[in-house]
Amino acid sequence: MLTLKNVSQTFFPNTVNERKALRDINLHLDAGDFVTIIGSNGAGKSTVLNAIAGKIRQDQGSIDIDGKEVSKLGDDKRAQFVGRVFQDPMAGTAPNLTIEENMSLAERRGMSRGLGMAVNEAKRKRYREELASLELGLENRLKAKVGLLSGGQRQALSLLMATFSEPKILLLDEHTAALDPQRAELVTRLTKEIVDRHKLTTLMVTHNMAQALEVGNRLIMMHEGQIILDVSPEQKSGMCAQDLLDEFGKIKGGQLSDRTLLQ
């Protein structure tokens, strides 16, 4: 479903600020895989997501989604088969538009825009049904401006919008990090439910090792632009956070605390 072959990315090449963000990344996800990604700041986690989404064009290598090579497609073209939720709850929605207007835009992501009525009763019925699955009462607030929602409500809506058209790939970029623990737990639960319901192939970046082990069927660890650990479903089911730290220490040498790895 998703294959990265020898993907490399260097920012500010041939300058004093040159930084190799990705170094020969090779990664394959089968349909329905839910992979969590951990690693320290600067490890290349978000850069991988940006390359897949088309926000940046990698220097080397290829990216295939569902058998189609997409490296030359911009993010607007990839939007029809890539959904994404960002860390900032403000990033995935339009605050000055209503809930139903936001959902209408999400429904037509990556499609040509016509002149027909954006929202009709049939669409509203579907929106209410989808929103009801969040159990936040948003199905009764279709006319409310999204900017009036709480951070947790807005992030849950962003998640629903990103998966509304059942994309081939779902990218989650620390999408619970800006929420308080209670809202983060809610959005994590909704994530698992929505991904499972639609059988979505998913990559989720997180700094929370407990969350990385709890969610999904596979885990990878990145460091200095490389994948240094790929944990299989069988291994992942029996691991704890300390096991991940121990593995990191074996690979890179020395003993690390979770603060060192995740800061």
Secondary structure, 3 states (H helix, E strand, C coil): CEEEEEEEEEECCCCCCCEEEEEEEEEEECCCCEEEEEECCCCCHHHHHHHHHCCCCCCEEEEEECCEECCCCCHHHHCCCEEEECCCCCCCCCCCCEHHHHHHHHHCCCCCCCCCCCCCHHHHHHHHHHHHCCCCCHHHCCCCEHHHCCHHHHHHHHHHHHCCCCCCEEEEECCCCCCCHHHHHHHHHHHHHHHHHHCCEEEEECCCHHHHHHCCCEEEEEECCEEEEEECHHHHCCCCHHHHHHHHHHHHCCCCCHHHHHC
